[in-house]
Amino acid sequence: MNMAAIILGVSLGTRIVGFAVMRNGELVNYRIKCFKERWTKAKRDTIVTYVKKLDEYYSITAVAIRACEPIRSSTRLNTLTENIKKELGNYNAKVFAYSMVTVKLGLGIPHANKKGLMEFIAEKYGLRRIYLKEINNRHSYYERMFESIALAKWCVMENEW
């Protein structure tokens, strides 16, 4: 019997985290989660626990996580990424780290900037209303959600799930 490939896309930030779940290549859930409190070890553990709960709920088979860019990431974000990789690896989920440049090129996004990525994902998955809301926001809010969807989609395509 062929098991369903369930991919969790995760775009991490120390304040806003984007999540997307794909089952057999179909988007089944997406969201952002805000962690507003100041950075502490407890906050890091809260984010890791939240991701583990998603893993338990959906029985994730693979995780596509946004790779930290050395120039643009902090020690806290690097530590958070490594903790999530370690925890989900313990649950038998395959963990893949992708740079957003790789994802954008792999998906064939014509304008490889953040707005181009969001527009591409919005058109593909019927998220135009959220996209329009985001481009009118003063501060980016849904950007990580769009990134997480792109990460999950690229993981599906690259691994032929």
C-alpha positions as CSV (number, residue, x, y, z in Angstrom):
1,M,0.0,0.0,0.0
2,N,1.4,3.4,-0.9
3,M,1.4,5.9,2.0
4,A,0.5,9.5,1.5
5,A,3.5,11.9,1.3
6,I,2.8,14.6,3.8
7,I,5.1,17.6,3.6
8,L,5.5,20.4,6.1
9,G,6.9,23.6,4.8
10,V,8.4,25.9,7.4
11,S,9.7,29.4,7.0
12,L,11.2,30.5,10.3
13,G,11.6,33.8,11.8
14,T,12.2,34.7,15.5
15,R,8.8,36.4,15.6
16,I,6.6,35.1,12.7
17,V,6.7,31.5,11.5
18,G,5.0,30.3,8.3
19,F,3.7,26.8,7.9
20,A,2.2,24.9,5.0
21,V,1.1,21.2,4.8
22,M,0.8,19.4,1.5
23,R,-0.6,15.9,1.1
24,N,0.3,14.1,-2.1
25,G,1.1,17.5,-3.7
26,E,-2.1,19.2,-2.7
27,L,-2.1,22.1,-0.3
28,V,-4.2,21.1,2.7
29,N,-3.3,23.8,5.3
30,Y,-1.3,27.0,5.7
31,R,-0.9,29.6,8.3
32,I,1.3,31.9,10.1
33,K,2.0,31.9,13.8
34,C,3.2,34.9,15.8
35,F,5.4,34.5,18.8
36,K,5.5,38.0,20.1
37,E,7.4,37.7,23.4
38,R,11.0,38.6,23.5
39,W,13.6,36.0,22.7
40,T,14.3,33.4,25.4
41,K,15.1,29.7,25.5
42,A,11.5,29.2,26.5
43,K,10.3,31.0,23.4
44,R,12.6,28.8,21.2
45,D,11.2,25.7,23.0
46,T,7.6,26.9,22.4
47,I,8.2,27.3,18.6
48,V,9.9,23.8,18.5
49,T,6.9,22.3,20.5
50,Y,4.4,23.9,18.1
51,V,6.2,22.4,15.1
52,K,6.3,19.0,16.8
53,K,2.5,19.2,17.4
54,L,2.0,19.8,13.7
55,D,4.1,16.8,13.0
56,E,2.1,14.6,15.4
57,Y,-1.3,15.9,14.0
58,Y,-0.5,15.4,10.3
59,S,2.0,12.5,10.6
60,I,4.5,14.4,8.5
61,T,6.8,12.3,6.3
62,A,9.1,15.2,5.3
63,V,9.9,18.7,6.3
64,A,11.1,21.5,4.0
65,I,12.6,24.2,6.0
66,R,14.0,27.5,4.8
67,A,17.8,27.4,5.1
68,C,19.4,30.2,7.0
69,E,21.4,32.6,4.9
70,P,24.7,33.3,6.8
71,I,24.6,37.1,6.0
72,R,20.9,37.6,6.9
73,S,20.4,35.2,9.9
74,S,21.1,35.5,13.6
75,T,22.5,33.0,16.1
76,R,19.1,32.7,17.5
77,L,17.5,31.8,14.2
78,N,20.3,29.3,13.4
79,T,19.8,27.6,16.8
80,L,16.1,27.5,16.3
81,T,16.5,25.9,12.8
82,E,18.9,23.3,14.1
83,N,16.6,22.4,17.0
84,I,13.7,21.9,14.7
85,K,15.8,19.8,12.3
86,K,17.0,17.6,15.2
87,E,13.5,17.2,16.8
88,L,11.7,16.3,13.6
89,G,14.5,14.1,12.5
90,N,13.9,12.1,15.7
91,Y,10.3,11.6,14.6
92,N,11.4,9.8,11.4
93,A,10.6,12.7,9.2
94,K,13.1,13.5,6.4
95,V,14.3,17.0,6.8
96,F,15.3,19.1,3.8
97,A,16.8,22.6,4.0
98,Y,16.4,24.8,0.9
99,S,17.5,28.3,0.2
100,M,14.7,30.6,-1.1
101,V,16.9,31.2,-4.2
102,T,16.9,27.5,-5.0
103,V,13.1,27.3,-4.4
104,K,12.3,30.3,-6.6
105,L,14.5,29.0,-9.5
106,G,13.2,25.4,-9.1
107,L,9.6,26.5,-9.2
108,G,10.3,28.7,-12.3
109,I,9.1,31.9,-10.7
110,P,9.6,34.6,-13.4
111,H,10.4,37.4,-11.0
112,A,12.6,36.0,-8.3
113,N,11.9,38.5,-5.6
114,K,9.6,38.2,-2.6
115,K,6.7,39.9,-4.3
116,G,7.1,37.6,-7.4
117,L,7.1,34.6,-5.1
118,M,4.0,35.7,-3.3
119,E,2.2,36.5,-6.6
120,F,3.1,33.1,-8.1
121,I,1.9,31.1,-5.0
122,A,-1.3,33.3,-4.8
123,E,-2.2,32.5,-8.4
124,K,-1.4,28.8,-8.1
125,Y,-3.3,28.2,-4.9
126,G,-6.2,30.8,-5.0
127,L,-4.7,33.0,-2.4
128,R,-5.1,36.3,-4.2
129,R,-7.1,38.0,-1.4
130,I,-4.3,37.3,1.1
131,Y,-1.7,38.4,-1.5
132,L,-3.4,41.7,-2.0
133,K,-3.8,42.2,1.7
134,E,0.0,41.5,2.1
135,I,1.2,43.9,-0.5
136,N,-0.9,46.7,1.1
137,N,0.5,45.9,4.6
138,R,3.0,48.4,5.9
139,H,5.0,45.5,7.4
140,S,5.2,42.0,5.9
141,Y,3.0,39.6,7.8
142,Y,2.0,36.8,5.4
143,E,5.3,36.6,3.6
144,R,6.5,33.6,5.6
145,M,3.3,31.7,4.9
146,F,3.9,32.2,1.1
147,E,7.5,31.0,1.6
148,S,6.4,27.9,3.5
149,I,4.0,26.9,0.7
150,A,6.8,27.4,-1.9
151,L,9.1,25.3,0.3
152,A,6.6,22.5,0.6
153,K,5.8,22.6,-3.2
154,W,9.5,22.5,-4.1
155,C,10.1,19.5,-1.8
156,V,7.2,17.7,-3.5
157,M,8.6,18.4,-6.9
158,E,12.2,17.7,-6.1
159,N,11.5,14.4,-4.5
160,E,8.7,13.4,-7.0
161,W,6.1,12.8,-4.3
